[in-house]
Amino acid sequence: MSARISVLIVDDNRTSLALMDMLVRKLPECSTLLQTDAQLLLASLGRIDYDVAVVASRMAPLDGIALAQRLKDDPRFRNKPILLTADVPDEALRTRAEEAGIAEVLGKPINPVEFRARIQSLARPRHAASAEAGWDDPATASQISAREEEYLATLVKVAGCRDVESPMHGQRMARYCAILAHNLGMPEEFCHDIRHAAPLHDIGKAGLSDALLRKAGFLSPEERKAMEEHTRIGHDMLKGSRSRVFRMAAEIALTHHERWDGSGYPQRLRAEQIPLVGRIAAVADVFDALTSVRSYKTPWSVANALTFLHDNAGEQFDPACVAAFESARDEIAQVMRAMPDPEDDAADAA
């Protein structure tokens, strides 16, 4: 087996979860991703990857078979094997599991020897496919990274072209995201990835009409509904990639208009149901919109924009993200000075 083998384990019984975690980590070169809440897992699916999934049959409110079907709906995970654990693995359950594309059904309580054997059996084809594709080769990985950089740069230009009022918005917002993530204590890899992924948050606007995007003033309810679709369009454009940066970009595109109090769109997620990248992007996106010129307003000062974020923490924004952003005022002002829009004096507001 390879060090690349990652096993996702989802079970709301913490005793079972701990046992399976221990058994998997005793296997050569295996690591685990653990989750007790299936809905939270689905909310953060864009920023994880795995080779084999183990899901418990009986969970609430989303059972293991329903979760497996949702995982299979994601093109990245469609062909990845799933092992279902069940208290009573009867024939009816096995039939439902097979129809859902589940590879194996294993009874509880877990038999350690049988469980390890099943994991090794399911993981082995994934390892063979990875080796054949050359994904373990450092040179190949380097080439993929360079290719990603080229694709990202091209898509960022597309996104910028659709933002007629503030063409540098996406790139400033991405810098703010990286600063915020750093102040939250996130790893350098995360900060690097979000800086490259965030400029694509509005890429879905490429699927909207020029008349809608260029309309001066406020939108009608029907136009607002059409505009909100850019989140789903962007997610659909970016999802399904092997690249973690593109997966993160897809997640940001979908969730950067969710609100901490659950009143956002398109999924009405609330609090920590919203992926962290979406919570970070929401703060950075609104701050840059407030401090930039728009057809309906003049740019706000940094002080006024930060006050808005502070006053709306706990309602629109994650309070922790707002606090981390507020502590970076000097760095924010530097970005504004370095990356103004053409013929835009918004940076002077710093």
C-alpha positions in Angstrom: 0.0 0.0 0.0 1.0 3.6 -0.5 1.3 6.6 1.9 -1.3 8.2 -0.3 -4.1 5.9 1.0 -6.6 8.0 3.1 -9.6 6.4 4.7 -12.6 8.6 5.5 -14.6 7.2 8.5 -18.1 8.6 9.3 -19.9 7.3 12.4 -21.9 9.2 15.1 -20.9 6.5 17.6 -17.6 7.8 19.0 -16.6 4.5 20.4 -17.0 2.8 17.0 -15.2 5.7 15.4 -12.2 5.5 17.7 -11.9 1.7 17.2 -11.9 2.0 13.4 -9.5 4.9 13.5 -7.1 2.8 15.6 -7.4 -0.2 13.3 -6.8 1.8 10.1 -3.8 3.7 11.4 -2.2 0.4 12.3 -2.2 -0.6 8.7 1.0 0.3 6.7 1.0 3.8 5.3 -2.7 4.6 6.0 -4.2 7.8 7.4 -7.7 8.6 8.5 -10.2 11.4 8.2 -12.9 11.3 10.9 -16.4 12.8 11.1 -19.3 12.2 13.4 -21.8 14.4 11.5 -22.7 13.5 7.9 -24.2 16.9 7.2 -21.1 18.7 8.3 -19.1 16.4 6.1 -21.1 17.2 3.1 -20.8 20.9 3.8 -17.0 20.6 3.7 -16.7 18.1 1.0 -15.0 20.4 -1.5 -11.8 20.6 0.6 -11.3 17.0 1.5 -10.2 13.9 -0.5 -10.0 10.2 0.3 -9.4 6.8 -1.2 -11.8 4.6 0.7 -14.8 5.7 2.8 -16.3 3.8 5.8 -19.8 5.0 6.8 -22.2 3.7 9.5 -25.6 2.6 8.3 -27.5 4.0 11.2 -27.0 7.8 11.7 -29.3 10.7 12.1 -30.6 12.7 10.3 -28.8 11.3 7.3 -28.2 7.5 7.3 -25.2 5.8 5.8 -26.8 4.7 2.5 -28.1 8.2 1.9 -24.7 9.6 2.6 -23.1 7.1 0.3 -25.4 8.2 -2.5 -24.5 11.9 -1.9 -20.8 11.0 -2.1 -21.3 9.0 -5.3 -23.1 12.1 -6.8 -19.7 14.0 -6.6 -17.7 13.1 -9.7 -14.5 13.1 -7.6 -15.8 10.3 -5.4 -18.0 8.4 -7.9 -15.5 5.5 -8.4 -14.1 5.4 -4.8 -15.1 2.4 -2.8 -17.4 2.6 0.2 -17.7 0.2 3.1 -20.9 0.2 5.1 -21.0 -0.9 8.7 -24.4 -2.0 10.1 -25.8 -3.4 13.3 -28.0 -5.8 11.4 -26.6 -6.4 7.9 -29.7 -8.3 6.6 -30.5 -9.0 2.9 -32.7 -6.0 2.5 -30.0 -3.7 3.7 -27.4 -5.4 1.5 -29.7 -4.9 -1.5 -30.1 -1.2 -0.8 -26.4 -0.8 -0.3 -25.6 -2.5 -3.6 -28.1 -0.3 -5.4 -26.4 2.8 -3.9 -23.0 1.6 -5.2 -21.6 0.5 -1.9 -18.8 -2.0 -2.3 -18.9 -3.9 1.0 -21.2 -4.3 4.0 -19.7 -5.3 7.4 -21.6 -6.2 10.6 -21.1 -4.6 14.0 -19.5 -5.0 16.4 -16.5 -4.7 14.2 -14.3 -7.8 13.8 -10.7 -6.2 13.7 -9.2 -8.9 11.5 -12.0 -8.8 9.0 -12.2 -5.0 9.0 -8.5 -4.5 8.3 -8.7 -7.1 5.5 -11.6 -5.3 3.9 -9.9 -2.0 4.0 -6.7 -3.4 2.5 -8.8 -5.1 -0.2 -10.6 -1.9 -1.1 -7.6 0.3 -1.0 -5.3 -1.8 -3.1 -7.0 -1.0 -6.5 -6.8 2.7 -5.6 -3.1 2.4 -4.9 -2.5 0.5 -8.2 -4.3 3.2 -10.2 -2.3 6.0 -8.6 1.0 4.3 -9.3 0.0 3.6 -12.9 -1.0 7.2 -13.4 2.4 8.4 -12.0 0.8 10.5 -9.3 3.5 9.4 -6.8 6.2 10.7 -9.0 7.6 14.1 -7.8 8.3 15.3 -11.3 4.7 14.6 -12.4 3.4 16.5 -9.3 5.6 19.5 -10.2 4.2 19.5 -13.8 0.6 19.3 -12.5 1.3 22.3 -10.2 2.7 24.4 -13.1 -0.3 23.5 -15.2 -2.6 24.5 -12.4 -0.9 27.9 -12.2 -1.5 28.5 -15.9 -5.2 27.4 -15.8 -5.8 29.5 -12.7 -4.2 32.6 -14.2 -6.4 32.3 -17.3 -9.6 31.8 -15.3 -8.8 34.8 -13.1 -8.6 36.9 -16.2 -12.0 35.7 -17.3 -13.4 36.5 -13.9 -11.8 40.0 -13.9 -13.3 40.7 -17.4 -16.8 40.1 -16.1 -16.3 42.6 -13.2 -16.7 45.8 -15.2 -16.7 48.1 -12.2 -13.8 46.7 -10.2 -11.5 44.5 -12.3 -9.0 44.0 -9.5 -11.7 43.0 -7.0 -10.9 39.3 -7.2 -7.2 39.6 -6.7 -7.5 42.1 -3.8 -10.1 39.9 -2.2 -7.8 36.9 -2.6 -5.0 38.7 -0.8 -7.4 39.6 2.0 -8.4 35.9 2.3 -4.8 34.8 2.7 -4.1 37.5 5.3 -7.3 36.5 7.2 -6.4 32.8 7.0 -2.9 33.5 8.3 -4.3 35.5 11.3 -6.6 32.5 12.1 -3.5 30.4 12.4 -4.2 28.2 9.3 -1.2 26.3 7.8 0.8 27.9 5.1 -0.4 25.5 2.5 -4.0 26.5 3.3 -3.1 30.2 3.0 -1.3 29.6 -0.3 -4.3 27.6 -1.7 -6.9 30.2 -0.7 -4.9 33.0 -2.2 -5.0 31.1 -5.6 -8.5 29.9 -5.3 -10.4 33.0 -4.0 -10.1 35.1 -7.2 -12.5 32.6 -8.8 -15.3 33.2 -6.3 -17.4 35.1 -8.9 -16.4 33.0 -12.0 -20.1 31.9 -12.2 -20.9 35.4 -13.4 -19.5 34.3 -16.8 -22.8 32.4 -17.1 -25.0 35.5 -16.6 -26.1 38.0 -19.2 -24.3 41.3 -19.9 -27.6 43.2 -19.3 -27.8 41.8 -15.8 -24.2 42.4 -14.9 -24.1 45.9 -16.4 -27.4 47.2 -15.0 -26.9 50.4 -13.0 -28.6 50.7 -9.7 -30.5 48.1 -7.7 -31.9 44.8 -9.1 -35.5 43.8 -9.1 -36.4 40.6 -7.1 -36.4 38.5 -10.3 -33.0 39.9 -11.3 -31.6 39.4 -7.8 -32.7 35.7 -8.0 -31.0 35.3 -11.3 -27.8 37.0 -10.0 -27.7 34.6 -7.0 -27.4 31.7 -9.5 -23.7 32.7 -10.1 -22.8 30.8 -6.9 -24.1 27.5 -8.3 -22.9 28.2 -11.8 -19.3 28.8 -10.5 -19.4 25.7 -8.4 -20.6 23.6 -11.4 -17.7 25.0 -13.5 -15.0 24.2 -11.0 -16.1 21.1 -9.1 -14.9 17.6 -9.8 -11.2 18.4 -10.2 -8.3 16.3 -8.7 -6.6 19.6 -7.8 -7.2 20.7 -4.2 -7.0 24.4 -5.3 -9.8 24.0 -7.8 -11.8 22.0 -5.3 -11.3 24.9 -2.8 -12.3 27.4 -5.5 -15.5 25.5 -6.2 -16.4 25.5 -2.5 -15.7 29.3 -2.2 -17.8 30.0 -5.3 -20.7 28.1 -3.8 -20.6 29.4 -0.2 -19.2 32.9 -0.2 -22.7 34.4 0.1 -23.8 32.2 2.9 -24.5 34.1 6.2 -23.6 33.1 9.8 -27.2 33.4 10.8 -28.4 31.1 8.0 -30.1 33.7 5.9 -27.7 33.6 3.0 -27.7 31.8 -0.3 -27.8 29.4 -2.1 -28.1 26.7 0.6 -29.0 28.7 3.7 -26.1 27.1 5.7 -25.5 28.6 9.2 -22.6 29.1 11.5 -20.0 26.3 11.1 -22.1 24.4 8.6 -20.5 27.0 6.2 -17.1 25.8 5.2 -14.3 27.9 6.6 -13.2 29.0 3.2 -16.7 30.4 2.5 -16.7 32.2 5.9 -13.3 33.7 5.1 -14.3 34.7 1.6 -17.5 36.4 2.8 -15.6 38.8 5.0 -13.0 39.6 2.3 -15.5 39.9 -0.5 -17.8 42.4 1.4 -14.9 44.4 2.7 -13.5 44.9 -0.9 -17.0 45.7 -2.2 -17.5 48.4 0.4 -14.1 50.0 -0.1 -14.4 50.0 -4.0 -16.3 52.2 -6.4 -19.7 50.9 -7.5 -22.3 52.5 -9.8 -24.6 52.9 -6.8 -22.0 54.2 -4.2 -18.7 55.9 -3.5 -16.0 53.9 -1.7 -16.2 53.6 2.0 -13.2 54.3 4.2 -11.3 51.4 5.8 -12.6 52.5 9.2 -16.2 52.5 8.1 -15.9 49.2 6.4 -14.3 47.5 9.4 -17.1 49.0 11.6 -19.6 47.4 9.3 -17.9 44.0 9.6 -17.7 44.3 13.4 -21.4 45.3 13.7 -22.5 42.4 11.6 -20.3 39.7 13.3 -22.5 36.9 14.5 -25.2 37.8 12.0 -23.7 38.0 8.5 -20.1 37.0 9.4 -18.2 34.5 11.4 -17.1 36.5 14.5 -13.7 34.8 14.6 -13.1 35.7 10.9 -14.0 39.3 11.6 -11.7 39.6 14.6 -8.8 38.1 12.6 -9.5 40.6 9.8 -9.7 43.6 12.1 -6.2 42.7 13.5 -4.7 43.1 10.0 -5.6 46.7 9.3 -2.0 47.7 8.2 -1.7 44.7 5.8 -5.1 45.5 4.4 -4.1 49.1 3.7 -1.0 47.9 1.9 -3.0 45.7 -0.4 -5.3 48.5 -1.2 -2.4 50.8 -2.1 -0.6 48.2 -4.2 -3.7 46.9 -6.2 -6.0 49.9 -7.0 -8.5 49.7 -9.8 -7.6 51.7 -12.9 -8.2 55.4 -12.3 -9.6 54.6 -8.9 -8.6 56.6 -5.8 -10.2 54.2 -3.4 -6.8 53.3 -2.0 -6.6 56.9 -0.7 -9.3 55.9 1.8 -6.8 53.9 3.8 
